[in-house]
Amino acid sequence: MDPIQAVPPPLTGRAILTQEWQRVSILHWRVKSADIGRFYPPGTRPDEFDGSSWVGLLAFRLARFRIVPGPRLPYIGDFPETNVRLYTVDDDGRRGVLFRSLEASRVLTVLGARTVMNVPYQWARMSLDRVDDVLDYRSTRLTGTRPSSRMVVRPSSEPVVGDPLSDFLTARWGAHTVIRGRTRFVPIEHEPWPLRRAELVSLDDELVAAAGIAVDGPPPSVLYSPGVHARFAVPQGVTRPRRDDQGGDGDGPPAVMSGGRRS
């Protein structure tokens, strides 16, 4: 199994796109692996830290999107994003993330990402405002049951260095998805996260529940980063396990589920 390391390994394969993640607020809750195993595609399983898996709610601004070797795409590649993600390890030992949903305000980006990479982007009305030292992220999905989220975060100046949990949650050098019926690993490379502690001022979120995941209470991990510049490489295959070794239903991509407001 790949080690957890804050510095990325060299990108394997040809880079196909680049983007920046700016003003990133990062919330996490513990979840039981048994409760989320059904979401994982064949050849992957929940990755665990300290006896449990974790679900993340991340809000930020995506900017400077570019399909290599083309120019930057200033409109469809510049928008607020909020995503719900789980943590994976595959049969080849590669650690990554599994997206349950990604909210974005650019409908062309949503359609393109869903069509080409089968990534569960959702069209939403979104905003990111900064007032003094507080960041206010808002999102309302424009389809289905229209789940919403509002996250208000106050970053601190306290750096996070050498924290094993923070490294586990953020130093993920790839993502798992299902493309044309096969599980794929998309390598990702960026500079080490410049992380800080942060205060969660308020949270009113429906997106985690809409992804089919139940959490209780405030998140035990609240982090902030001014951002990183990421590069994505060509998707790679994942060794397919025997059917009796597969978790979940083993058929096709994980579905994006809908649900009501978390109490």
C-alpha positions as CSV (number, residue, x, y, z in Angstrom):
1,M,0.0,0.0,0.0
2,D,1.3,3.5,-0.8
3,P,2.6,5.4,2.2
4,I,0.8,8.6,3.4
5,Q,3.1,11.4,2.5
6,A,2.6,15.2,2.3
7,V,4.9,15.5,-0.7
8,P,3.4,14.0,-3.9
9,P,5.1,11.2,-5.9
10,P,6.0,12.2,-9.5
11,L,3.0,12.3,-11.7
12,T,2.6,9.0,-13.6
13,G,1.4,9.4,-17.2
14,R,0.8,12.4,-19.4
15,A,-0.8,15.5,-17.8
16,I,-4.3,16.1,-19.3
17,L,-5.5,19.1,-17.3
18,T,-4.5,21.6,-14.6
19,Q,-6.5,23.8,-12.2
20,E,-6.1,25.8,-9.0
21,W,-8.0,25.2,-5.8
22,Q,-8.3,28.5,-3.9
23,R,-9.5,29.5,-0.4
24,V,-10.2,25.9,0.6
25,S,-12.1,25.1,3.7
26,I,-12.0,21.4,4.7
27,L,-14.4,19.7,7.2
28,H,-14.3,16.0,8.1
29,W,-16.4,13.5,10.2
30,R,-15.7,9.9,11.2
31,V,-17.8,7.3,9.4
32,K,-18.0,3.5,9.7
33,S,-16.5,1.7,6.8
34,A,-19.4,-0.8,6.9
35,D,-21.9,2.1,6.4
36,I,-20.2,3.4,3.2
37,G,-18.8,0.3,1.6
38,R,-21.7,0.1,-0.9
39,F,-20.5,3.3,-2.6
40,Y,-17.1,1.9,-3.6
41,P,-16.5,0.7,-7.2
42,P,-14.9,-2.7,-7.9
43,G,-11.3,-3.0,-6.9
44,T,-11.5,-0.3,-4.2
45,R,-12.3,-0.2,-0.5
46,P,-12.6,2.4,2.3
47,D,-9.2,3.7,3.5
48,E,-9.1,4.1,7.3
49,F,-7.3,6.2,9.9
50,D,-7.5,5.6,13.6
51,G,-10.0,2.8,13.2
52,S,-12.5,4.5,11.0
53,S,-13.0,6.0,7.6
54,W,-13.9,9.7,7.0
55,V,-16.2,11.8,4.9
56,G,-15.1,15.3,3.8
57,L,-17.0,18.4,2.9
58,L,-14.8,20.8,1.0
59,A,-15.6,24.3,-0.2
60,F,-13.4,26.4,-2.4
61,R,-12.9,28.3,-5.6
62,L,-11.8,26.4,-8.7
63,A,-9.8,28.7,-11.0
64,R,-7.3,28.7,-13.9
65,F,-8.7,25.5,-15.5
66,R,-6.8,24.3,-18.5
67,I,-7.0,21.3,-20.8
68,V,-3.4,20.5,-21.7
69,P,-1.9,21.8,-24.0
70,G,-4.7,24.3,-24.6
71,P,-5.1,27.8,-23.1
72,R,-6.8,28.6,-19.8
73,L,-10.6,28.6,-19.9
74,P,-11.6,31.7,-18.0
75,Y,-15.4,31.2,-17.7
76,I,-16.2,27.5,-17.5
77,G,-13.0,27.0,-15.5
78,D,-13.6,29.6,-12.8
79,F,-16.3,29.0,-10.2
80,P,-17.0,28.1,-6.5
81,E,-17.2,24.4,-5.8
82,T,-18.4,22.3,-2.9
83,N,-17.8,18.5,-2.8
84,V,-18.5,15.5,-0.6
85,R,-15.8,12.9,-0.8
86,L,-14.7,9.6,0.7
87,Y,-11.3,7.9,0.9
88,T,-10.2,4.9,-1.1
89,V,-7.4,2.4,-1.4
90,D,-7.4,0.1,-4.4
91,D,-6.1,-3.4,-5.1
92,D,-2.9,-2.0,-6.4
93,G,-2.3,-0.1,-3.1
94,R,-3.0,3.4,-4.5
95,R,-4.7,5.7,-2.1
96,G,-7.2,8.3,-3.5
97,V,-10.6,9.9,-3.1
98,L,-14.1,8.9,-4.2
99,F,-16.4,11.8,-4.9
100,R,-20.0,11.4,-3.9
101,S,-21.0,14.8,-5.3
102,L,-19.4,18.0,-6.6
103,E,-21.5,21.2,-6.8
104,A,-20.5,23.7,-9.5
105,S,-22.2,26.8,-11.0
106,R,-21.1,26.2,-14.6
107,V,-23.5,23.9,-16.4
108,L,-21.1,23.2,-19.3
109,T,-18.4,22.1,-16.8
110,V,-21.0,19.9,-15.1
111,L,-22.0,18.2,-18.4
112,G,-18.4,17.8,-19.6
113,A,-17.1,16.3,-16.4
114,R,-20.0,13.8,-16.1
115,T,-19.7,12.8,-19.8
116,V,-16.0,12.4,-20.1
117,M,-14.9,11.3,-16.6
118,N,-18.2,10.1,-15.0
119,V,-17.5,12.5,-12.1
120,P,-20.8,13.3,-10.3
121,Y,-20.9,17.1,-10.8
122,Q,-24.2,18.8,-9.9
123,W,-25.4,22.1,-11.3
124,A,-25.9,24.6,-8.4
125,R,-26.2,28.3,-7.6
126,M,-23.2,29.2,-5.6
127,S,-21.2,32.0,-4.0
128,L,-18.1,32.6,-2.0
129,D,-17.8,35.8,0.0
130,R,-15.1,37.1,2.4
131,V,-16.0,39.6,5.1
132,D,-13.0,40.6,7.2
133,D,-11.5,37.3,8.4
134,V,-14.5,35.1,7.7
135,L,-15.3,33.1,4.5
136,D,-18.9,32.4,3.6
137,Y,-19.6,29.5,1.2
138,R,-23.2,29.0,-0.1
139,S,-24.6,26.5,-2.6
140,T,-28.1,25.4,-3.7
141,R,-28.4,22.5,-6.2
142,L,-30.7,23.4,-9.1
143,T,-31.8,19.8,-9.8
144,G,-33.5,17.0,-7.9
145,T,-34.4,17.7,-4.3
146,R,-32.2,20.8,-4.4
147,P,-30.1,20.2,-1.3
148,S,-28.2,23.2,-0.1
149,S,-25.2,24.1,2.0
150,R,-23.8,27.1,3.9
151,M,-20.5,26.9,5.5
152,V,-18.9,29.9,7.4
153,V,-15.3,29.5,8.4
154,R,-12.7,31.6,10.1
155,P,-9.1,30.6,9.2
156,S,-6.4,31.0,11.8
157,S,-2.8,31.7,11.4
158,E,-1.8,28.5,13.2
159,P,0.0,26.2,10.7
160,V,-0.6,22.4,10.6
161,V,2.6,20.5,10.1
162,G,3.4,16.9,10.7
163,D,-0.2,16.0,11.8
164,P,-0.9,12.4,10.7
165,L,-4.7,12.8,10.5
166,S,-4.4,16.0,8.4
167,D,-1.9,14.3,6.1
168,F,-4.3,11.3,5.7
169,L,-7.2,13.5,4.8
170,T,-5.4,15.9,2.4
171,A,-2.4,14.2,0.9
172,R,-4.4,12.1,-1.6
173,W,-2.6,11.8,-4.9
174,G,-5.4,10.5,-7.1
175,A,-9.1,9.9,-7.5
176,H,-11.1,6.7,-8.3
177,T,-14.0,6.8,-10.7
178,V,-15.7,4.4,-13.1
179,I,-15.3,5.1,-16.9
180,R,-17.2,3.0,-19.4
181,G,-17.8,0.3,-16.8
182,R,-14.3,0.0,-15.5
183,T,-12.8,1.4,-12.3
184,R,-10.0,3.9,-13.0
185,F,-7.4,5.8,-11.0
186,V,-6.7,9.4,-12.0
187,P,-3.3,10.5,-10.7
188,I,-3.1,14.0,-9.3
189,E,0.0,16.1,-8.3
190,H,0.3,19.4,-6.5
191,E,2.6,21.1,-4.1
192,P,2.2,20.1,-0.4
193,W,-0.9,21.6,1.2
194,P,-0.2,24.8,3.1
195,L,-2.6,24.0,5.9
196,R,-3.9,26.0,8.9
197,R,-6.3,25.3,11.7
198,A,-9.7,27.0,11.3
199,E,-12.9,27.7,13.3
200,L,-16.2,26.6,12.0
201,V,-18.4,29.6,12.7
202,S,-21.6,27.9,11.4
203,L,-22.8,25.1,9.2
204,D,-26.2,24.3,7.7
205,D,-25.6,21.4,5.3
206,E,-27.7,19.0,3.3
207,L,-25.1,17.8,0.9
208,V,-23.5,15.1,3.1
209,A,-27.0,13.6,3.8
210,A,-27.9,13.9,0.1
211,A,-24.9,11.8,-0.7
212,G,-26.3,9.0,1.5
213,I,-24.0,9.5,4.4
214,A,-25.1,10.2,8.0
215,V,-23.0,12.3,10.4
216,D,-23.6,13.7,13.8
217,G,-22.3,16.8,15.6
218,P,-19.6,19.2,14.6
219,P,-16.7,17.9,12.5
220,P,-13.7,16.9,14.5
221,S,-11.3,18.2,11.9
222,V,-11.6,21.7,10.5
223,L,-8.8,22.9,8.2
224,Y,-8.1,25.8,5.8
225,S,-5.7,26.3,2.9
226,P,-5.1,29.3,0.7
227,G,-4.8,26.8,-2.1
228,V,-2.7,24.7,-4.5
229,H,-2.1,24.3,-8.2
230,A,-3.0,20.7,-9.3
231,R,-2.2,18.6,-12.4
232,F,-4.2,15.5,-13.5
233,A,-2.9,12.7,-15.6
234,V,-4.4,10.1,-17.9
235,P,-6.7,7.7,-16.0
236,Q,-5.1,4.3,-15.2
237,G,-6.8,0.9,-14.8
238,V,-7.4,-0.8,-11.4
239,T,-6.9,-4.5,-10.9
240,R,-10.4,-6.0,-10.8
241,P,-10.8,-8.4,-7.8
242,R,-12.6,-11.7,-7.9
243,R,-16.4,-11.2,-7.5
244,D,-16.4,-12.8,-4.0
245,D,-13.8,-10.2,-2.9
246,Q,-15.8,-7.2,-4.0
247,G,-17.5,-4.8,-1.6
248,G,-20.9,-3.3,-2.2
249,D,-22.9,-4.4,-5.3
250,G,-19.9,-4.3,-7.6
251,D,-21.9,-3.1,-10.6
252,G,-21.1,0.2,-12.2
253,P,-20.3,3.6,-10.8
254,P,-21.4,4.8,-7.3
255,A,-24.8,6.6,-7.5
256,V,-25.3,10.1,-6.2
257,M,-28.2,9.8,-3.7
258,S,-30.5,12.5,-2.5
259,G,-31.9,13.2,1.0
260,G,-33.1,15.8,3.4
261,R,-31.6,18.2,5.8
262,R,-29.3,16.9,8.5
263,S,-30.7,17.7,12.0
